Amino acid sequence: MKNTPLSGRRRGVMDLLSEYGPYIALALLLLVCMVSSPAFRKPQNLLNITRQISYSGMIAIGMTYVIIGGGIDLSVGSMLAFSGCIGIFAMNQVASPWGGVAVAFLATLLVGIAAGALNGLLVTAGKIPPFIVTLGTLSIFRSLSLYIANAGLVTSKNACYAQIGGLVWLGVPLPAWTLLLFTAIGTLFLTQTRTGRHICAVGSNERVARYAAIRTNWVKFQTYVIAGALAGFSAFLLGGRLNSLSSTTAGLNYELDAIAATIIGGTAMSGGKGSIVGTLAGALILGIVSNVLDMWGVSVNLQGTVKGIVIIIAVLIQRQK
Amino acid sequence: MAPMSDVILETTNLAKSYSGVPVLTGISIQVRKGVVLGIIGENGAGKSTFIKCLNGMTEPSSGEIRFMGQAWGNCSVAGAIAEGLVTIPQEFNLVNDLNVYENLFLGHELRTPLGLLDRRRMRRRAAELLAELEADIPPDQLVGSLGVAEKQMVEIAKALTSPCRLLIMDEPTTVLNQNEVATLFKVMRRLKESGVSILYISHKLKEVKTICDEVVVLRDGQFISHDPIDALDEAEMARRMVGRELHQMFPPKVSPAPDAQVVLDVRHLTVPGVLEDVTFSLRQGEILGFAGLVGSGRTELAETLYGIRKATAGTVEFFGRPGRFSSPQEALKAGLAYLSEDRQGTGILTEFPLAANVTLASLKAYCHPFIRKKEEAAKAESYIEKFRIKTDSLQTQLKNLSGGNQQKVSIAKNLDTSPRLFIFDEPTRGIDINAKSEVYAFIRELVSTGVSCILISSDLEEVLGLCERIAVMRGGRLAGILEGEKLTDEEIMYLATGVKG
């Protein structure tokens, strides 16, 4: 057998595919769905998709930072339930409607940040692998939510909270706007600031980063706090949408969706590099797939299989590098 | 010319390009049975790429390889090993969490007739192999607990566990001391007699001259010459590698001004189990050498000064102020830079582009508050020019650069923090002659601007060529500081080993 020279063109296509893969896949998927299904291309349906992916999408942005920094956060779903339940709980103690909303906002965000800080502290100061830490807090935050809500719903008694969740501007629901906003800020932060660069450096090789006088623990800590803050923010909006939160199902499996969106978006599980816009594309792909499956009447029970296949294919394509 | 049957490896017009940039062009080489063939060349000459094409790490862009008379279409490392083409890599390829014999047989474990691991046989065979190498390493020891020289010996023993016809050794002596090198050469001669051919890649021309039968010179990815070793002396080899007359290797020494201030004053510095009562001082504009065997505590001293290790006793004064730094951030802020010995482990981010590596430690200066990428690029360009770094672009990932160019980026990264004291730890390890003399000239230039330097090196020629004072370490202690006419190989080795002669 002769040593076949590798054609330059093929290599080029593969490079392109792995760099723009998520966007190409998203465009193709959109095109196919738009053409084939009139129900899909209805504006109302498209807006529904953006709303559906917004909550776990915001969490996925936080997840992207954590993964680029070389970690993982399994607790974000439970964190959403926990911070959201406490937020609504706190809101119900306040008489003034808008004052209550402000309290809910602050409380949810603060609990999210505190929960993220706890993860970060255990990972950095405690030197426990992130998988273990967040597996533990996944269980803890969910259990605490169940405890304070007696394993049921925490319902808002506030007249204004539901208005927040239903807000629509230029025809687009509020959570979709915030998702876009966080994508923009997140991209700016990751690619244009020192901390963003440091997160990539720490994820790429922590020892090199340490020798380059980067405060590696502080950098890693921040990624968990960002993830916590975004989980809290997402909880605030989700609670407003439903006017209540279920301590058993709110945020359930969101960590899996967030990790999936991050991976499909091209961020390497090994850390060091990634893209927030890619994560947004990943979240959209997941959202469109499950929307279409719904429309086709595919059993909900089978949707997880499709989702799993999408994730595996995405990683297979990246592996071609 | 030898009869064809004697040729075990032959390449014809072998070429390799990375993203369109040719790094190897038209290499045609024959390796005969039982011959040690040296391959020499500067960094970026294409030596490593050539090897990678042979052993299946990468696929050549064009050209043909024939191994044992067969066209070599096999492109996997495991396949190459199965055919008897074994490589001892430059960077260690061992699993720290496994012990020595498990590493030796990793991937081709010996089994009992029942299919279970035959630990006894593996242990015995491992002990035999290590004994042949005269390496005093117990087969049951955890590899992670071994020193670098011992790891190198394990790596060599690992290559010998499978039957091999062609052994490729990429810079095998970098971390070995003279005795260990002598043992290695003995093993190589024995292999040669048993009919094994060896490709020996090295920068150390003296070693090439000693052990090789033939030598191939590569330059800029091209084949330059293939001669019997007796046809070339070291100077001629160096000339062919560089492609021009070599100027003097070391720039003239310059003493610090007689009234130069003491910039670093270390007293009784102790780190349990690593450093014991180390006392020395350094004046402005001085290059203080640190010699000693591998593991004598030189790197640990540097890491302690740089705030990576915690001292439990002793004082450090840095420019007249307390300087026992507790973190690299403090050290860097005060003006201390440390070029670490482990380039890929602690020096550079191989997955990062060049520009981001250059500003890794000094990024703050480019943030207002967003990173000014133009400023960053301009600075990186200026270092590329200053150090003559060979790269396609500022965005090239460092893993695509040769060792010497990576090292220059690592130096640039440290320099960009504007240090007042610069610690160089093995600054020329694994880089070629040309890059070496550039590094020497740079160190010299640095001290002339008033920066003080500490030079840690296992290359005696290097410390003797650059330093007027050399501190020698042994077993975590300062064995002595040599200056004046005491600056000789013998005195240093005496202090380093504690044995005269």
Interface residues (C-beta under 8 A of the other chain):
Chain A: M1 K2 N3 T4 P5 L6 G8 L188 Q192 T193 R194 R197 H198 C200 A201 S204 N205 R207 V208 A209 R210 Y211 A212 A213 I214 R215 G272 K273
Chain B: G20 E59 P60 S61 S62 G63 E64 I65 A71 W72 G73 C75 Y306 I308 S327 P328 Q329 A331 L332 K333 Y338 S340 G345 T346 G347 I348 L349 T350 E351 F352 A356 L360 A361 L363 K364 C367 P369 F370 I371 K413 T417
